[in-house]
Every structure is written in structure tokens, then in C-alpha cells.
Amino acid sequence: MSAQMVLLPVFVLVGLGFFLLLWTTSPRGQAMKARIGDGDQFDIPVLFYILIAFALPLRHADLFIVLMSWVFVVTRFVHAGILVTASNPGQRGSAWFAGALVLLAMWVYFALRILLLI
């Protein structure tokens, strides 16, 4: 079985995860988010850990992945700093969204490299 065939369902599930993460930031998703709590300090990093766990053994952890990883980590530090100090929801949301976009770009890049064999 090829790596593409094995990882395609993972990519689809990651897409669902990003959809749900972004949906819960919309006005309609606020009610759902209120019920499930604010776990965004822990949910997004899990997607990051999974990406790195795949990229390393498949030898796709190139310079782009490493640089974007550091950008993602910086966004998490900014988010955490806002969370533990002022906890300004607008600033915290912006930091979270920036990290989510960086991670989404990393997943799209990784998926395209795997699926298109580049």
C-alpha cells in the first residue's frame, strides 16, 4: 500500500478538524464552543504533533516545514501570553487564527507533497 493511499484518510480527517475549528469561531459556532469549552490551547498543537510525526519518517520535514513550525510555535506563545495576562478575546482570537492558518498551510503543503509525489 502506498503512503498516499494510507495518508489520504488522515488528510481528509485533518480537513474536517480544521473546518470544525474555524466553524466554532463563527457566530453560529459560538453556542457549540460555549458548550465544549475553550480547549484551543490544546487542540491545534495535536494537529501539529501529528504532522511532524508523519513528516519526519517520510522524510518530508524540509526547510519550509521547519520554518513554518517556528512561526506556528511563535503564534502559540503569543496566544498563551495573551491568555495568561490580559486575556483579551480579540487579540487572543487573532493569535489563534494566525496559528491555525500557519498550520493549515503546513498541512496543505505536506499533503500536496505526498499526494503529488513532489
Phi, psi and omega in degrees: 000135182282158178299325179298315181294322181288320186272346181302314177297328177296316179298320178296316180293322176297320176301318176298317179301316178294320177302312181294321178298315181288325180295323182289350176270350179281162179303321179294325182280352182299322179297318179294318181296323178297325180286323184267349178088178183259083180262016188290349176286343184242334185286315182295317178301331178298318177296327177293314180299320180295317179302313181293322178298329176279317187294322182296302182292336178273001178058043176242019177270076183270189183300320179301312180298318181293314180296316179293329176299316179293322176298317178299315180298320178298318179297326178291322177295318178298313179301314181295321179298317177294320182299318186269352178252266185281333183053040177290114185301324180293313179293318180296319178296321178295318178295318178298314182296321177299316178296320179296320179293319178299314180294322176299316178299320179296316180295318179296315178301312180297315181297317179295321177297320180288309187287328180262002179056046178247000000 
